[in-house]
Amino acid sequence: MHDSEQIKHYRTAITRITRRAMMVGAVLVGSVCGCGGDVDSPETPEVEQSRSVSLRIVTYNAHLLPGAAAGVAGERGAAKYRAGAIAEQLVEYDLIGICEAFDRVHSQTLIDAFQAGDPDRFQVAKGPKRSGRRLVGGGLLLLSRYPIEESHTTTYKHSSRFLTSGFKADGFAAKGALHARIRIGDDPHAVIDCFLTHLESRSKRARARQIKQLAEFIELHSTPQYPIVVMGDFNVAADAPNAVEQNGNKTPYQRLRAAMAHNDRQLIDVGSMFPKSRGGTSDALAEDGGGRIDYVFVSDPQATDASRLEPKEARTLPLLDDKVPEGSLSDHLGVACRIEFLWPVATSRE
């Protein structure tokens, strides 16, 4: 090989070695500084996890009637004592829906007993106020251990009247529904829309119209993003456990559930978890509890976009008390349940 060709060969070899060294160096620098194509950037993506909290929920018809109505609608003694005792029995719950807190004095006694000197113990939302021909308000109270971000009420337009039902007509009271948006945590999805109602007791026709208005109220103040709770005294008897539809005609209970469907899914009746031997709620002294007319309904877990409610257990509360002449704190039983509330949260990947 001539000297010129040998020099050319060496130069070519040196050039190849230099290029390879530069490529290796670039790769090493990229891996150190994190700027290579296959290396994670400093802004790591978020991973979706979930959080949960166990909620204790109860609804109770307190039978705290105004003095003028006590002798007509069913007198029950020791009202002041009962108001305080009801709070003592239910104070351990997180979300409390009270119906028939009609008497203003006893209603305030009830609230004061729940707060027990601490105004921050519960937040309180109240139902429709007295208006027009209504002699008293709607008697609804919602107490929450969690912050209430907003609340709304509606008074039912249709109700039984004196001409058809005498002094027992529901039209004397501003019966209706109450909504409260409750924040369980700081995350965007940690919210529940809660509804409390007391439906017509005398007229089936008026009650059917009230159910329609209730359904519209729920639709107005709910969203697919948040699950809902609907509770109270519905005055609609539950079907027997093995009841089936006949000839395509739905029962009043089935029509009620269909009307309140959330995001095209029927609500879950937590009362289906009751022991069959005592599932009634209308008669605290009856062995079986009477008819089941008080309810806690929750969203189907598949009816919401992110967060969900999962019922875990439920029971009725007779709240018997020998200090009350009639033997119990109310003529109704309470409906109590434990619900698991789960919602997604975004956390940075480590």
Secondary structure, DSSP 8 states (H G I E B T S, - for coil): --HHHHHHHHHHHHHHHHHHHHHHHHHHHHHHHT-STTS--SS--EEEEEEEEEEEEEEEEEEE--HHHHHHH---S-HHHHHHHHHHHHTT-SEEEEEEE--HHHHHHHHHHHHTT-TTS-EEEE-----TT-SB----EEEESS-EEEEEEEE-S----HHHHGGG-GGGB--EEEEEEEE-SSSTT-EEEEEEEE--SS-HHHHHHHHHHHHHHHHHT--TTS-EEEEEE-------TT---BTTB--HHHHHHHHT-BTTB--EEGGGGS-GGG---S-TTSTT-S---EEEEE--GGGSSS-EEEEEEEEEE--B-TTSTTSBSSSS-EEEEEEEEEEEEEEE--
